[in-house]
Structures are given as structure tokens and as C-alpha cells.
Amino acid sequence: LKHINITIEQGEFVAIMGHSGSGKSTLMNILGCLDRPTAGHYYLDGIDIADQTADELSAIRNKKIGFVFQAFNLIPRTSALKNVELPMIYAKIPTKERIARAQALLEKVGLGERMDHMPNELSGGQKQRIAIAGIMAMRPSCMVLDEATAMLDPSGRREVLEAVHRLNKEEKVTVILITHHMDEAVDADRVLVMDQGQIAMDGTPKEVFSRVEELQKLELDVPQITELAWQLKQQGMPFSDGILTQEQFIHELEQILQPGGKGTEHVADSI
């Protein structure tokens, strides 16, 4: 990493993207206190991570940061409820509080009716949501997701992201999402694009995904609906930059297709 100078606020939802070798995993390891910077400073809640011992870093991770990886890391012969309880057992949280917290979290991630199910009775998306509930049981201030939906089908990915966004909004937990799925970054507060160990782009999803040609040069795609609108714009249809959703696309297309609407003359050729 080089020339990195960023601030992530409490409660912010930040997506980090970049091609393989761009530096996003290294940045994640430093933000998550898995590694210390060899130069410069990283402050987490005012604590300079570079000055911390290995034991101090471990304590910071356990208290402040929850990691969600591709693997679900659930105990196969243990119910969803018990899997969420497990980290609280090690933390010696009283039984009554432990059960209540686990039940509330399973409800929050949409699995209130699956508490007694075993992992082999659940879909991939449901298993990942259990893993997230288990991480949130320790009430971290920041959740780091490292390609956490990579092994899931589209339905499972959607379920997990909805749960993460809900926790971000309701629990005010900071979310750092490492992903190569462009559509997962659409609803983030902010998108960071990495290239050669540096921040190549930093802005809202609309700002970043408006830069289609620059992203393509960085070997990155944009959401399909964004690319469709961009391609039609290249052919003369007056779409706005940074279309992110089907709803936005349809609304603008309806405006264009209105009788006398700007761009109507290009519709036949474009479509």
C-alpha cells in the first residue's frame, strides 16, 4: 500500500473493490488489525495500531471487529441458536442474557423461525446469516466482510446483504465490504477502488460507477444496468451518468420515450 489517506466514520458502509493484486486484501488486513502498517499510522478509535503488541491487537479485534469470510464456520451438529450463542459462552456471558441476545439477533437477520434448525437443514444464505448473527453477538463496532457472498447463489447473496444493511442501519455498526460483485456496492454509502496499492477512486456509488471507461481500464465491470444505460448513452440516448437500479433506468427511459421527449429519434437505432 502507498499514499493511502482515508477516514471511515462510525456507522459508515464502505465497499472496497479492485482487481486481484490491487491491494484491497492488504488494506482489509490493516483495517481489521490483522496486520500492522510498516510505515505511517492507522488509528482505530484513537488507538495507533502500529504501536500495539500482538496480544493488544488480538484484544482490539475481539472487542471491536467482527470478520465474515466465505466459509460459514458453523458447528454442524449444533442448532442455529447454539451456534450464535457459542462466542458468548466463551465470553462467559450469563445464560439468560446469552439466549435473549442470540434470539434477538436471529430475528434481526430474518431467521427467527429457524432457531432450532441444524446447519445441514439450511441454505447457504441462511448459514451465512447465522454466522453474521454470531459475530454480532459480541457487539463489535465494525464488521468486515471478505468476499462473504462469493460461494452463494444470487438469492443467498441478496439475503445476506439485506441482513448486513439492516444491521448497519439499526445497530449503527460500521461495515467494510470487500467484494468483486459490482452490484453489491450499489447500496453502500461509499465505494473505494484499489489499484496498485493505492486508492484509485473514492466516492458515492453514483460517482464511482459513472466512470465506466476508467473502471474498465482497471479491469473492473460496472453493474449490468449501469453499463446498459452507458452503452445507450454512447449511441445518443440522453441517459444520466451513474444509473444504478432498474427503477432509475425505467424512469429515465419513460422520460426519453414520452412524445416529443429528448432522444426519441435515437431509440430505434439504439435498441
N, C-alpha and C positions, 0 to 999 in steps of 0.2 A: 504494500500500500504506500502511496505517496501523495502528499499535498491534500490530505483529507481534512476538511474543516466543516463539521456539521453539528447541529444541535437537534436532538429529538426530545420533544416535550412529553411530560406525563400525560397519558391518555391518547397520544397520537397513534394512528395506524399507518405504518410505513411499509411499503413494498420495495424490496431490493431485487433488481434484475440484472442480468448480464450473461454473456456467453461463457462457456466453460473456460476457466482460467482468467476470468476478468478481475477476480479479487473479491467477489461477493461472499464466498465462504470464509475467507480470511477476515473480512470485515465483520461477519457474523460472529466468528470466534472471539474477536476482541470485544464487540458489543456485549456478548454473552459471558464475558470474563473467563472463557476457556483458555485464552492466550493473553499475554501482556504485550503491549507495544514495545518494540526495541528502541524506539525514539518517539519523542512527542508525548502527549498526555491524553488520557481518556478519563473523564470524570463521570462517575455514576452516583447520582445524588450527592455530589460534592466530594466524593471519595476518589482520590487519584489511584486508579487501578495499577499503574506501573509500580507503585510503592508497596503493594501488598504481597505478603508471603503466599505460598501455595495453600496453606491452611486458611488464611484470611480470605483468599479468593473463593475457596470452597464454601466458606460460611456465607459470603455475599451471594453466591449462586443459589445456595439452598434457601436463603431468605427472600431474595429479590427477583430471581429469574426462573421461569419455567420453560423447559425445552420440549418441543413437539417434533418428533422425527418421523421418517417414513414408516418405520416399524412401530406397531401398536404397543408392544411391550406389556401385554396383559398376561395375567396368570390364567392358564386355560381352564382349570377346574375350580375357578372361583367366580362367583356371580359379579355382575356389573357393580352392584352396591359395594361388595367387599373389595373389588379392585380399586374403587375410588377411595375407600377407607384406608387402604394399605399405607400410604405415606403418612397419614395422620396417626396410625398405630405406632410407627417408628418414632414419630414426634411426641408420642405419649399424650396425645390429646384425649381427654375423658370420653368414655364410650358414648354417652348420651349426645354430647356435642358433636362427636365424630359422625354418628349416624345421621343426625339432623343436617349437618353440613353436606354430607355425601348425597342425601336425598334431594336437598335443595339444588345442588349443582346438576344432578341428573335431570331434574325438572327443567333447569335453565337451558341445558343442551338438547332438550326435546326427547329425553329417554325416561321420563317418569314412569311409563308403562313397561319398561324393560329392566327394571332394577334387579329382578331375580333371575334374569337370563344369563346363561353361560356365554363366553365369547364365541364358541362354535355355533351358537344359535343366532348370531347377529351378522349383519352385513359389514363390509369394510368401513363404510362411512360411520356406522354405529360404533364400531370398535374404536375408531379414531376419536369420536366424541367422548367415549368413556375415558380414553387416555387424557384428553384435554380436561375433563372434569377432575380427574385425579391430580393433574398438575395444578389446577385452580384451587384444589382443596387446601393447599398450603399458602394460598393468598399471595402469590407473587405480584410485584408491581409491574413486571414486564413479562410478556410471553413471546418466545422466539420460535417461529415455525420454519424448519429447514426442509423445504420441498415436501411438506407434510401430506400433501394430497397426491403425490406422484404415483402411488400404487392404487388409486381409487378410480372407479368409473365416474362419468360426468355427474350422475345422481349423488354418489358419495361425496364428490368434491363439493357440490353445492350444499349438501347438508353440513359438512364441516365448516365451510366458510360462513354460512349463516350463523352457526353456533359461535364462531370466533367473533364475528361482528357484533353479535348480541352481548357477549362478554365485554367487548371493548366499550360499547355504549353504556351498558348498565353497571358494569363493575369498574369502569374507568381504567382498565388495565391497558398498558401500552402494548401494542402489537408490532412486532418486526417480522414480516413475511418474506422469506426467501423463496422465489418461485420462478419457473420458466414458462408458466401459463400466463399469457398476457391478460386474459380476461379476469384472472384472479386479482389483478391490480386495479381494475376499473373503479372499485368502490373504496380504495384506500384514500386516506387524506393526502398522501404524498407518495411519489414514486422516485426512487433513486436508481439510476442506470450506471453500472460499473463498466469500465473498460481500461485495461492495462493498469490495474491497481488504483485508478482514480475515479472520481465521480464525474461521469460524462454529462449527466443530466440530473436535475433535481427540481421537481415541480409537482403541481397537481396532475392527476391522470390526464385531464384535458390538455394541459400544457405539454406534457411529455409525448402523448400519443398523437399530437398534431404534427410532430416532427418525423413523419413517416420515412422519408428518404434517409434521414440521419440514422434512424433506428435500423433500417435495412443495411446500411453500411457497417453497423456494429453487429451484424448477423443476428438481429432480433426481429421478430414479427410484431405486428400490432393486432388487437382484437379484430376478428373477421369483419364485423360490421363497420369498424373504423376504416379498414382497408377498402371495403366496397365503396363507401362514401368518398374516400380519397380518389379511387380509380375513376369514379363517375365525375368527380370534380375536374380531373385531368382532361376529361373528354368534353368539358364545357358546362356541366350542370353545376349550379351555384350552391353546392353544399358547404356548410360551415366546416372549419377545421376541428378535429378532435371529436367527431361523433363517437359516442361510447356505447350506446344502447340501441336496441331495436326500436324502442319507443321514440328516441330522438330522431333516428333515421326516418321512420314512418312519418313523423310530424313534419320534418323538413321536406320530404318527398311530396306530401299532400300540398304543402305551400307552393312547391315548384309546379305541380300539376294543375293548380287552380287555373280556370280560364283566364288567359292573359298573364299567367304567372311568369315570373322571370325564369328563363331557362327552358320553357316548354318546347322551344324549337329544337332543343338538343336531345329530347327524350328518345325519339325513335332511333337515332344513331347510337346513343349511349347504351340503351337497353337491348 
